[in-house]
Amino acid sequence: MTEPARPAPTPAAHRRPGLLGRFIVWLPWIVILLVALYAMARFLPDEAVTYTDPVQHFKYGSTGGERESGFPYWIWQALPQVCAEHLPASARPAAASATRPATGPAAGTPAVTGYAALGLIYEDGRDLPIGVSKRRNLGLDRVFLNCAACHTSTVRDAPDAAPRIIVGMPAHRFDIRAFETFFFNCAAGPKFSREFIVPEIDRLAGKLNPIDRYLVYPVAIALMRERLLMLRGRFEFVFDQPEWGPGRVDTFNSAKVLFNFPMKMLPAQELLGASDFPSIWNQRKRMTRDDGERMQLHWDGNNNHTEERNKSAAFGTGTTPPTIDLAAIGRVEDWLLDATPPQYPYPIDRERAARGAPLYAEYCAGCHGASGSDFRGAKVGHVTPIAEIGTDRARLDSYTRDLAVNQATLYAGYPHRFQHFRKTWGYANMPLDGIWLRAPYLHNGSVPTLRDLLEPSSMRPAKFARGSDLYDRERVGFASALPDAAIGSDAAGLFVFDTTKPGNGNAGHEGHAYGTDLPDADKEALVEFLKTF
């Protein structure tokens, strides 16, 4: 019996691959899938750190600026060490253990390092200062400024007292120009590179994984450097201005950069506009004045809608129309509607304050409201012409009709398109809620105390120290006296404000209508009454 014929063997080329063979075939696709899943999980999330408490959200919550302008968290933490030479001299490592003098505006304050040397405020247990928010975006934790950076500060009752943090007041210690200059100069130097920054991140964060060490952070450093150098070139006009000092910002010349104004071709009188940060309490009350219209806002009254004012201010926190976080800003706006300043915490001479009340009613109430909580007054929220008020006009001249027209294009196509910016010809009369916390005074911060403001400009200090949080209870303001040795030079780490420099003039708001010819006893009574606001 013959055996059945066996089938011919299948050629090797046509055999079905075994398990190992199939794995090898699919391996590239598996790797691609895993890489894609990793990239999606890491680089797609866009989520800000949020806070239930509105005050905490104001201090640390996002406005959306991290998306466009955010610094990678670990680069932010590393730069004060990498570029310490670009910080104020008192904050550099060699001087970090220095002590402050026993007397004067800086008395009792410890030497500071890093971003605290630029006036940013750290709370115990916090890795970021007040006014800096965090968002997970593009694969990294990214940080940038929020509203509180410019609207929160501290007060010390005595040289040896701990500072108290007060939200909503002007950030009179934050030097935003020095903050910007630190990053610009660091980016322009040789140390803004992976060779210097990555090892410092590795030291601070712990051992970096290979992807972060060799790919993510080198790319982030290169992109951040390019962006900072671009901004440094666009903001070059700032370096031709007198130093702003802490608590001041040139808001609207910076806005012109956003609209690509030819800064080097603008008239010189337009390029000076540094003014004090304002307080931001009681926004609901600022929506109405005696004639039923809205109060005119900003120092020159160029807008009368708090909603637009707040969105405009958000550009200073790095947002743009496509990236602004309206929901987050809305939470802050809701809180600010009825947020109030703290009461004056020191003893008040009630008898003297009672003598000051009718003086206030006669000289001040019509422009500034019946009291610190009652904003009624015929001229409150109106603009007083520059010829009448007579204060330094640089801030007024820096805001032009051309800029107002350009601002009207912002948010085009959105329901919240800007519609209320206008050029004015004077300065707005503001309510005085929390006036004890709003020193120095006048729009450009050229008068250190309320008592000085009640003197003719010829008797106001020509130079004084800015940046102290030590409170002056007698004159109402912050300690500002300069030791003789500090005239024209550094005042124990503070800023010497010189009223003779362009944009810093302290004239105006003087004469009989403003009470500067009152007897000294009446002036002191008026100041005592203002402590009740």
C-alpha positions in Angstrom: 0.0 0.0 0.0 1.4 3.3 -1.0 1.8 6.3 1.4 -0.3 9.4 0.6 1.6 12.2 -0.9 2.8 14.8 1.5 2.1 18.4 0.7 5.1 20.4 -0.5 6.6 22.6 2.3 5.5 26.2 2.2 8.3 28.4 1.1 9.8 30.4 4.0 8.7 33.7 2.4 5.0 32.6 2.7 5.0 31.2 6.2 2.9 33.0 8.8 5.2 34.8 11.3 5.5 33.4 14.8 4.7 35.4 17.9 8.2 36.9 18.0 8.0 37.8 14.4 4.6 39.5 14.8 5.9 41.5 17.8 8.9 42.7 15.7 6.5 43.8 12.9 4.3 45.7 15.3 7.0 47.1 17.6 7.5 50.4 15.7 3.8 51.0 15.8 3.6 50.2 19.5 6.5 52.6 20.1 4.7 55.3 18.1 1.5 54.7 20.0 3.2 54.9 23.4 5.0 58.1 22.4 1.8 59.6 21.2 -0.1 58.7 24.4 2.8 60.1 26.5 2.8 63.3 24.5 -1.0 63.7 24.8 -1.0 63.0 28.5 1.9 65.4 29.1 1.5 68.2 26.6 -2.3 68.6 26.0 -3.6 69.4 29.6 -4.3 73.1 30.2 -5.3 73.5 33.8 -4.7 76.3 36.3 -4.3 75.9 40.0 -7.5 77.3 41.5 -8.7 78.3 45.0 -12.1 78.1 46.6 -11.5 81.1 48.8 -11.8 84.3 46.7 -9.0 86.1 48.6 -6.6 83.1 47.9 -7.8 83.0 44.3 -7.0 86.7 44.0 -3.5 86.2 45.4 -2.6 83.0 43.5 -5.3 82.3 40.9 -4.7 82.6 37.1 -5.9 85.2 34.7 -4.7 83.1 31.7 -1.4 84.9 31.2 0.7 81.7 31.7 -0.5 80.4 28.4 1.1 83.2 26.4 3.7 84.6 28.8 4.3 81.9 31.4 7.7 81.0 32.6 8.4 77.3 33.2 8.2 76.9 37.0 11.7 75.5 37.5 13.3 78.0 35.2 11.6 80.7 37.3 13.0 79.2 40.5 16.5 78.8 39.0 17.0 82.2 37.5 17.6 84.2 40.7 20.6 81.9 41.4 21.8 81.7 37.9 21.5 85.4 37.2 22.0 86.8 40.7 24.2 89.6 39.4 21.2 91.2 37.8 19.3 91.5 41.0 19.6 94.6 43.3 23.0 94.6 45.0 21.4 94.0 48.4 19.9 90.7 47.2 23.1 89.1 45.7 24.5 86.1 47.5 27.5 88.1 48.9 25.1 90.5 50.6 22.3 88.2 51.4 23.2 88.1 55.1 23.4 91.9 55.4 21.2 93.6 58.1 19.1 96.7 57.8 19.9 99.9 59.7 18.4 100.5 63.2 16.6 103.6 62.2 15.0 105.1 59.0 12.5 103.7 56.5 14.3 100.4 56.2 14.7 99.9 59.9 14.2 96.3 61.1 13.6 94.8 57.7 15.6 91.6 57.0 17.9 91.4 54.0 16.1 89.7 51.2 17.0 87.5 48.3 15.6 86.5 44.9 12.3 87.9 43.8 11.6 89.3 47.3 14.3 91.9 46.5 12.2 93.2 43.7 9.3 93.8 46.1 7.3 90.5 45.7 5.9 89.2 48.9 6.2 85.6 50.1 3.9 84.0 52.7 5.2 81.3 55.0 5.0 77.8 53.4 4.5 79.2 49.9 6.9 78.4 47.0 5.6 81.3 44.9 5.1 84.9 45.9 1.7 86.6 46.1 0.7 87.7 42.7 2.2 84.7 40.8 -0.1 82.0 39.6 0.6 78.5 38.2 -0.9 76.6 35.3 -0.1 73.2 33.8 0.3 74.1 30.1 2.4 72.6 27.2 3.8 69.9 29.3 5.2 72.0 32.1 4.0 73.9 35.2 4.2 77.6 34.0 3.9 80.7 36.2 3.3 84.3 35.7 2.0 87.4 37.4 -1.7 88.0 38.3 -3.6 91.0 39.6 -2.3 90.7 43.2 1.3 91.4 42.2 0.3 95.1 41.7 -2.5 95.3 44.2 -1.2 93.7 47.4 1.4 95.0 49.9 2.5 95.0 53.5 2.4 97.3 56.5 4.7 97.2 59.5 3.6 98.9 62.7 7.2 99.2 64.1 10.8 98.5 63.1 10.8 95.1 64.8 7.2 94.2 63.9 6.2 91.5 61.4 4.7 92.8 58.2 1.0 92.5 57.7 -0.3 91.6 54.2 -3.2 93.7 52.9 -4.9 92.8 49.7 -6.3 95.4 47.4 -3.9 98.2 48.3 -1.3 99.5 45.9 1.8 97.3 45.7 4.0 100.2 46.8 7.1 97.9 47.3 6.9 96.0 44.0 9.4 97.4 41.4 7.9 96.1 38.2 10.5 97.8 36.0 13.3 96.1 38.0 11.4 92.9 37.6 11.3 93.2 33.9 14.9 94.4 33.6 16.1 91.4 35.6 14.7 89.0 33.0 15.7 91.1 30.0 19.3 91.4 31.2 19.5 87.8 32.2 18.3 86.7 28.8 20.9 89.0 27.1 23.7 87.5 29.1 25.8 84.3 28.6 24.2 82.4 31.5 20.7 82.1 30.0 21.5 78.7 28.5 21.0 75.0 29.2 24.6 74.7 30.4 23.8 77.0 33.4 20.1 76.6 34.0 19.6 72.8 33.7 22.1 71.9 36.4 20.4 74.5 38.7 17.0 73.0 38.0 18.4 69.5 38.6 19.7 70.7 42.0 16.4 72.4 43.0 14.0 69.8 41.6 15.9 66.7 42.2 17.2 64.4 39.5 15.6 65.3 36.1 14.5 62.4 33.9 16.4 62.1 30.5 13.5 63.6 28.5 13.4 66.7 30.6 17.1 67.1 30.9 18.0 66.6 27.2 14.9 67.7 25.4 12.1 69.6 27.3 14.1 72.1 29.3 16.8 72.8 26.6 13.9 73.6 24.2 12.0 75.7 26.8 15.2 77.7 27.7 15.9 78.5 24.1 12.3 79.5 23.4 12.1 81.6 26.6 15.4 83.4 25.8 14.2 84.3 22.3 10.9 85.6 23.6 12.6 87.7 26.3 15.1 89.2 23.8 12.3 90.1 21.5 10.4 91.8 24.3 13.6 93.5 25.4 13.9 95.1 22.0 10.3 96.2 21.9 10.5 97.7 25.4 13.8 99.4 24.8 12.2 102.8 25.1 11.8 102.2 28.8 15.5 102.4 29.4 15.5 106.1 28.3 13.0 107.0 31.0 13.9 108.0 34.5 13.7 105.0 36.9 10.1 104.4 38.0 10.9 103.0 41.4 8.7 100.7 43.4 4.9 101.0 43.3 4.8 102.6 39.8 4.2 101.5 36.2 4.0 103.1 32.8 0.8 101.4 31.9 -0.2 102.9 28.6 3.2 103.3 26.9 3.5 99.6 27.5 0.1 99.1 25.8 1.4 101.0 22.7 3.9 98.1 22.3 1.0 95.7 22.0 -0.3 97.8 19.1 3.1 98.0 17.4 3.4 101.8 17.8 6.7 103.1 16.5 8.0 103.9 20.0 11.2 105.6 18.8 9.3 108.0 16.5 6.7 109.2 19.1 7.0 112.7 20.6 9.1 112.9 23.7 6.1 114.1 25.8 4.2 110.8 25.1 7.0 108.6 26.4 6.7 109.5 30.1 3.8 108.1 32.0 4.9 106.3 35.1 2.2 106.4 37.8 1.3 104.7 41.0 -0.5 101.4 41.2 -4.1 102.2 42.4 -6.2 100.6 45.1 -9.0 98.4 43.7 -11.6 98.1 46.5 -15.3 98.9 46.3 -15.7 98.5 42.5 -19.5 98.3 42.8 -19.7 101.8 44.3 -17.4 103.0 41.5 -20.1 102.1 38.9 -22.3 105.1 39.7 -21.8 108.8 40.5 -24.2 111.5 41.5 -25.5 112.2 38.0 -26.4 108.6 37.4 -23.5 108.0 35.0 -20.5 105.8 35.7 -17.4 107.1 37.4 -14.5 107.8 35.2 -11.7 105.4 36.0 -7.9 105.2 35.7 -5.9 108.3 36.8 -7.1 110.3 33.8 -10.6 108.9 33.7 -10.2 107.4 30.3 -12.7 104.6 30.8 -15.9 104.4 32.9 -16.5 100.6 32.9 -14.8 98.5 35.6 -15.3 95.5 33.4 -13.1 97.0 30.6 -10.7 98.4 33.2 -10.2 95.0 34.6 -9.7 93.3 31.3 -7.3 96.0 30.2 -5.3 95.5 33.4 -5.2 91.8 32.7 -2.9 92.5 29.7 -0.3 93.4 32.3 -0.6 89.8 33.6 0.4 88.4 30.2 -3.0 87.7 28.7 -4.1 88.4 25.2 -7.7 88.3 23.7 -7.4 84.6 22.7 -5.8 83.5 26.0 -7.5 85.5 28.7 -9.3 83.3 31.3 -12.6 85.1 31.6 -14.1 82.7 34.1 -11.1 83.2 36.5 -11.1 87.0 36.1 -14.8 86.9 36.7 -14.3 85.3 40.1 -11.9 88.1 41.1 -14.3 90.7 39.7 -17.2 89.4 41.7 -15.1 89.6 44.9 -13.8 93.1 44.2 -17.3 94.5 43.7 -17.7 94.7 47.5 -14.2 94.1 48.9 -13.4 96.9 51.4 -10.2 98.2 52.9 -9.2 97.5 56.5 -9.9 100.3 59.0 -7.0 102.4 60.2 -5.6 100.2 63.0 -3.9 102.8 65.2 -5.4 105.1 67.8 -7.2 108.1 66.4 -7.6 111.4 68.3 -11.4 111.5 68.0 -11.7 115.1 69.2 -9.2 116.3 66.6 -10.8 114.2 63.9 -14.2 115.8 64.8 -12.6 119.2 64.2 -11.3 118.0 60.8 -14.7 116.7 59.6 -16.2 120.1 58.6 -12.9 121.0 57.0 -13.1 117.9 54.9 -16.7 118.7 54.0 -15.6 122.2 52.9 -12.4 121.4 51.0 -12.5 117.8 49.9 -16.0 116.1 49.9 -17.2 117.6 46.6 -14.4 115.9 44.7 -13.7 112.8 46.8 -17.0 111.8 48.5 -18.7 112.4 51.8 -16.6 109.8 53.6 -14.5 106.7 53.0 -17.6 104.7 52.4 -20.0 107.3 51.1 -18.9 108.3 47.6 -21.5 111.0 47.0 -20.2 114.3 45.7 -20.9 116.6 42.8 -17.5 116.1 41.2 -16.7 112.5 42.4 -15.8 110.4 39.4 -15.5 113.4 37.1 -12.3 114.7 35.4 -10.8 117.9 36.6 -9.1 119.8 33.8 -5.3 119.8 33.9 -5.2 123.6 33.9 -7.2 123.5 37.1 -5.6 120.7 39.1 -2.1 121.6 38.0 -0.5 118.2 38.7 2.3 116.7 36.6 0.9 116.2 33.1 3.2 113.4 31.8 0.7 110.6 32.6 -2.1 112.5 30.9 0.0 113.2 27.8 1.1 109.6 27.5 -2.4 108.5 26.8 -3.4 109.7 23.3 -6.4 109.6 21.0 -4.5 107.2 18.7 -4.1 104.7 21.6 -7.8 105.0 22.5 -8.8 104.2 18.8 -6.5 101.2 18.8 -8.0 100.0 22.1 -11.4 100.0 20.5 -10.2 97.1 18.3 -9.5 94.8 21.2 -11.8 91.8 21.5 -13.3 92.6 18.1 -15.8 89.9 17.4 -16.3 89.2 21.0 -19.4 90.3 23.0 -17.0 92.2 25.4 -15.3 94.3 22.7 -13.8 97.5 24.3 -16.0 100.5 23.6 -15.4 103.0 26.4 -11.8 104.2 26.2 -11.6 108.0 25.6 -8.9 110.6 25.6 -9.4 113.2 28.4 -7.7 116.4 29.4 -7.3 116.1 33.1 -7.3 113.8 36.1 -10.2 112.0 37.7 -11.5 112.8 41.2 -11.4 109.5 43.1 -13.1 108.3 46.3 -10.7 108.0 49.2 -11.6 104.6 50.7 -8.6 103.2 52.5 -6.6 106.4 51.9 -4.3 105.6 54.7 -2.9 102.7 52.7 -2.5 104.6 49.4 0.7 106.5 49.9 2.6 108.1 48.3 0.0 110.5 46.9 -1.0 112.2 43.7 -1.3 110.1 40.5 2.5 109.8 40.1 3.3 109.1 43.8 5.3 112.3 44.1 4.1 113.3 47.6 5.0 110.9 50.4 2.3 111.6 53.1 -1.1 113.2 53.5 0.4 115.8 55.7 2.9 116.8 52.9 0.0 116.9 50.4 -1.6 119.7 52.5 1.5 121.9 52.0 2.2 124.0 48.9 4.4 122.2 46.5 7.4 124.4 47.4 7.3 122.9 50.9 6.8 119.3 49.8 9.8 117.0 50.0 11.9 117.3 46.8 13.4 113.9 47.4 12.2 111.0 49.6 12.5 107.3 50.1 10.0 104.9 48.5 9.5 101.3 49.2 9.3 101.1 53.0 6.4 99.4 54.6 7.1 101.0 58.0 4.0 103.1 58.8 4.2 106.8 59.6 1.2 107.3 61.9 1.7 111.0 62.4 1.9 112.2 58.8 -0.1 109.2 57.4 2.0 107.4 54.8 5.0 105.2 54.8 8.4 106.2 56.3 10.1 108.3 53.7 12.7 110.5 55.4 16.2 110.3 53.9 19.4 110.4 55.9 21.6 113.2 54.6 24.1 110.6 53.2 21.3 109.1 51.1 20.4 112.2 49.2 20.9 111.4 45.6 22.0 107.9 46.3 20.7 104.6 47.7 18.7 104.9 50.9 19.5 101.7 52.7 18.2 99.6 49.9 15.1 101.8 49.2 14.5 104.0 46.2 15.2 107.7 46.2 12.3 109.5 44.4 13.5 112.7 42.9 10.6 115.1 42.0 12.8 117.2 39.8 13.0 114.4 37.2 10.6 114.4 34.2 7.3 112.9 35.0 7.9 113.1 38.8 6.7 116.6 39.5 4.9 117.2 42.8 3.2 120.5 42.0 -0.6 120.9 41.8 -3.5 120.1 44.0 -2.7 123.3 45.9 -4.0 126.7 46.8 -7.0 127.8 48.8 -9.5 125.4 47.1 -7.3 122.5 48.2 -6.6 123.6 51.8 -2.9 124.2 51.5 -3.2 127.7 53.0 -5.0 126.4 56.1 -3.3 126.9 59.6 -1.2 123.9 60.7 -3.7 123.0 63.4 -6.5 122.7 60.8 -4.3 120.6 58.5 -3.5 118.2 61.3 -7.2 117.9 62.2 -8.0 117.2 58.5 -5.3 114.5 58.4 -6.8 113.0 61.6 -10.2 112.9 60.1 -8.9 111.1 57.0 -7.6 108.3 59.3 -11.2 107.3 59.7 -11.7 106.5 56.0 
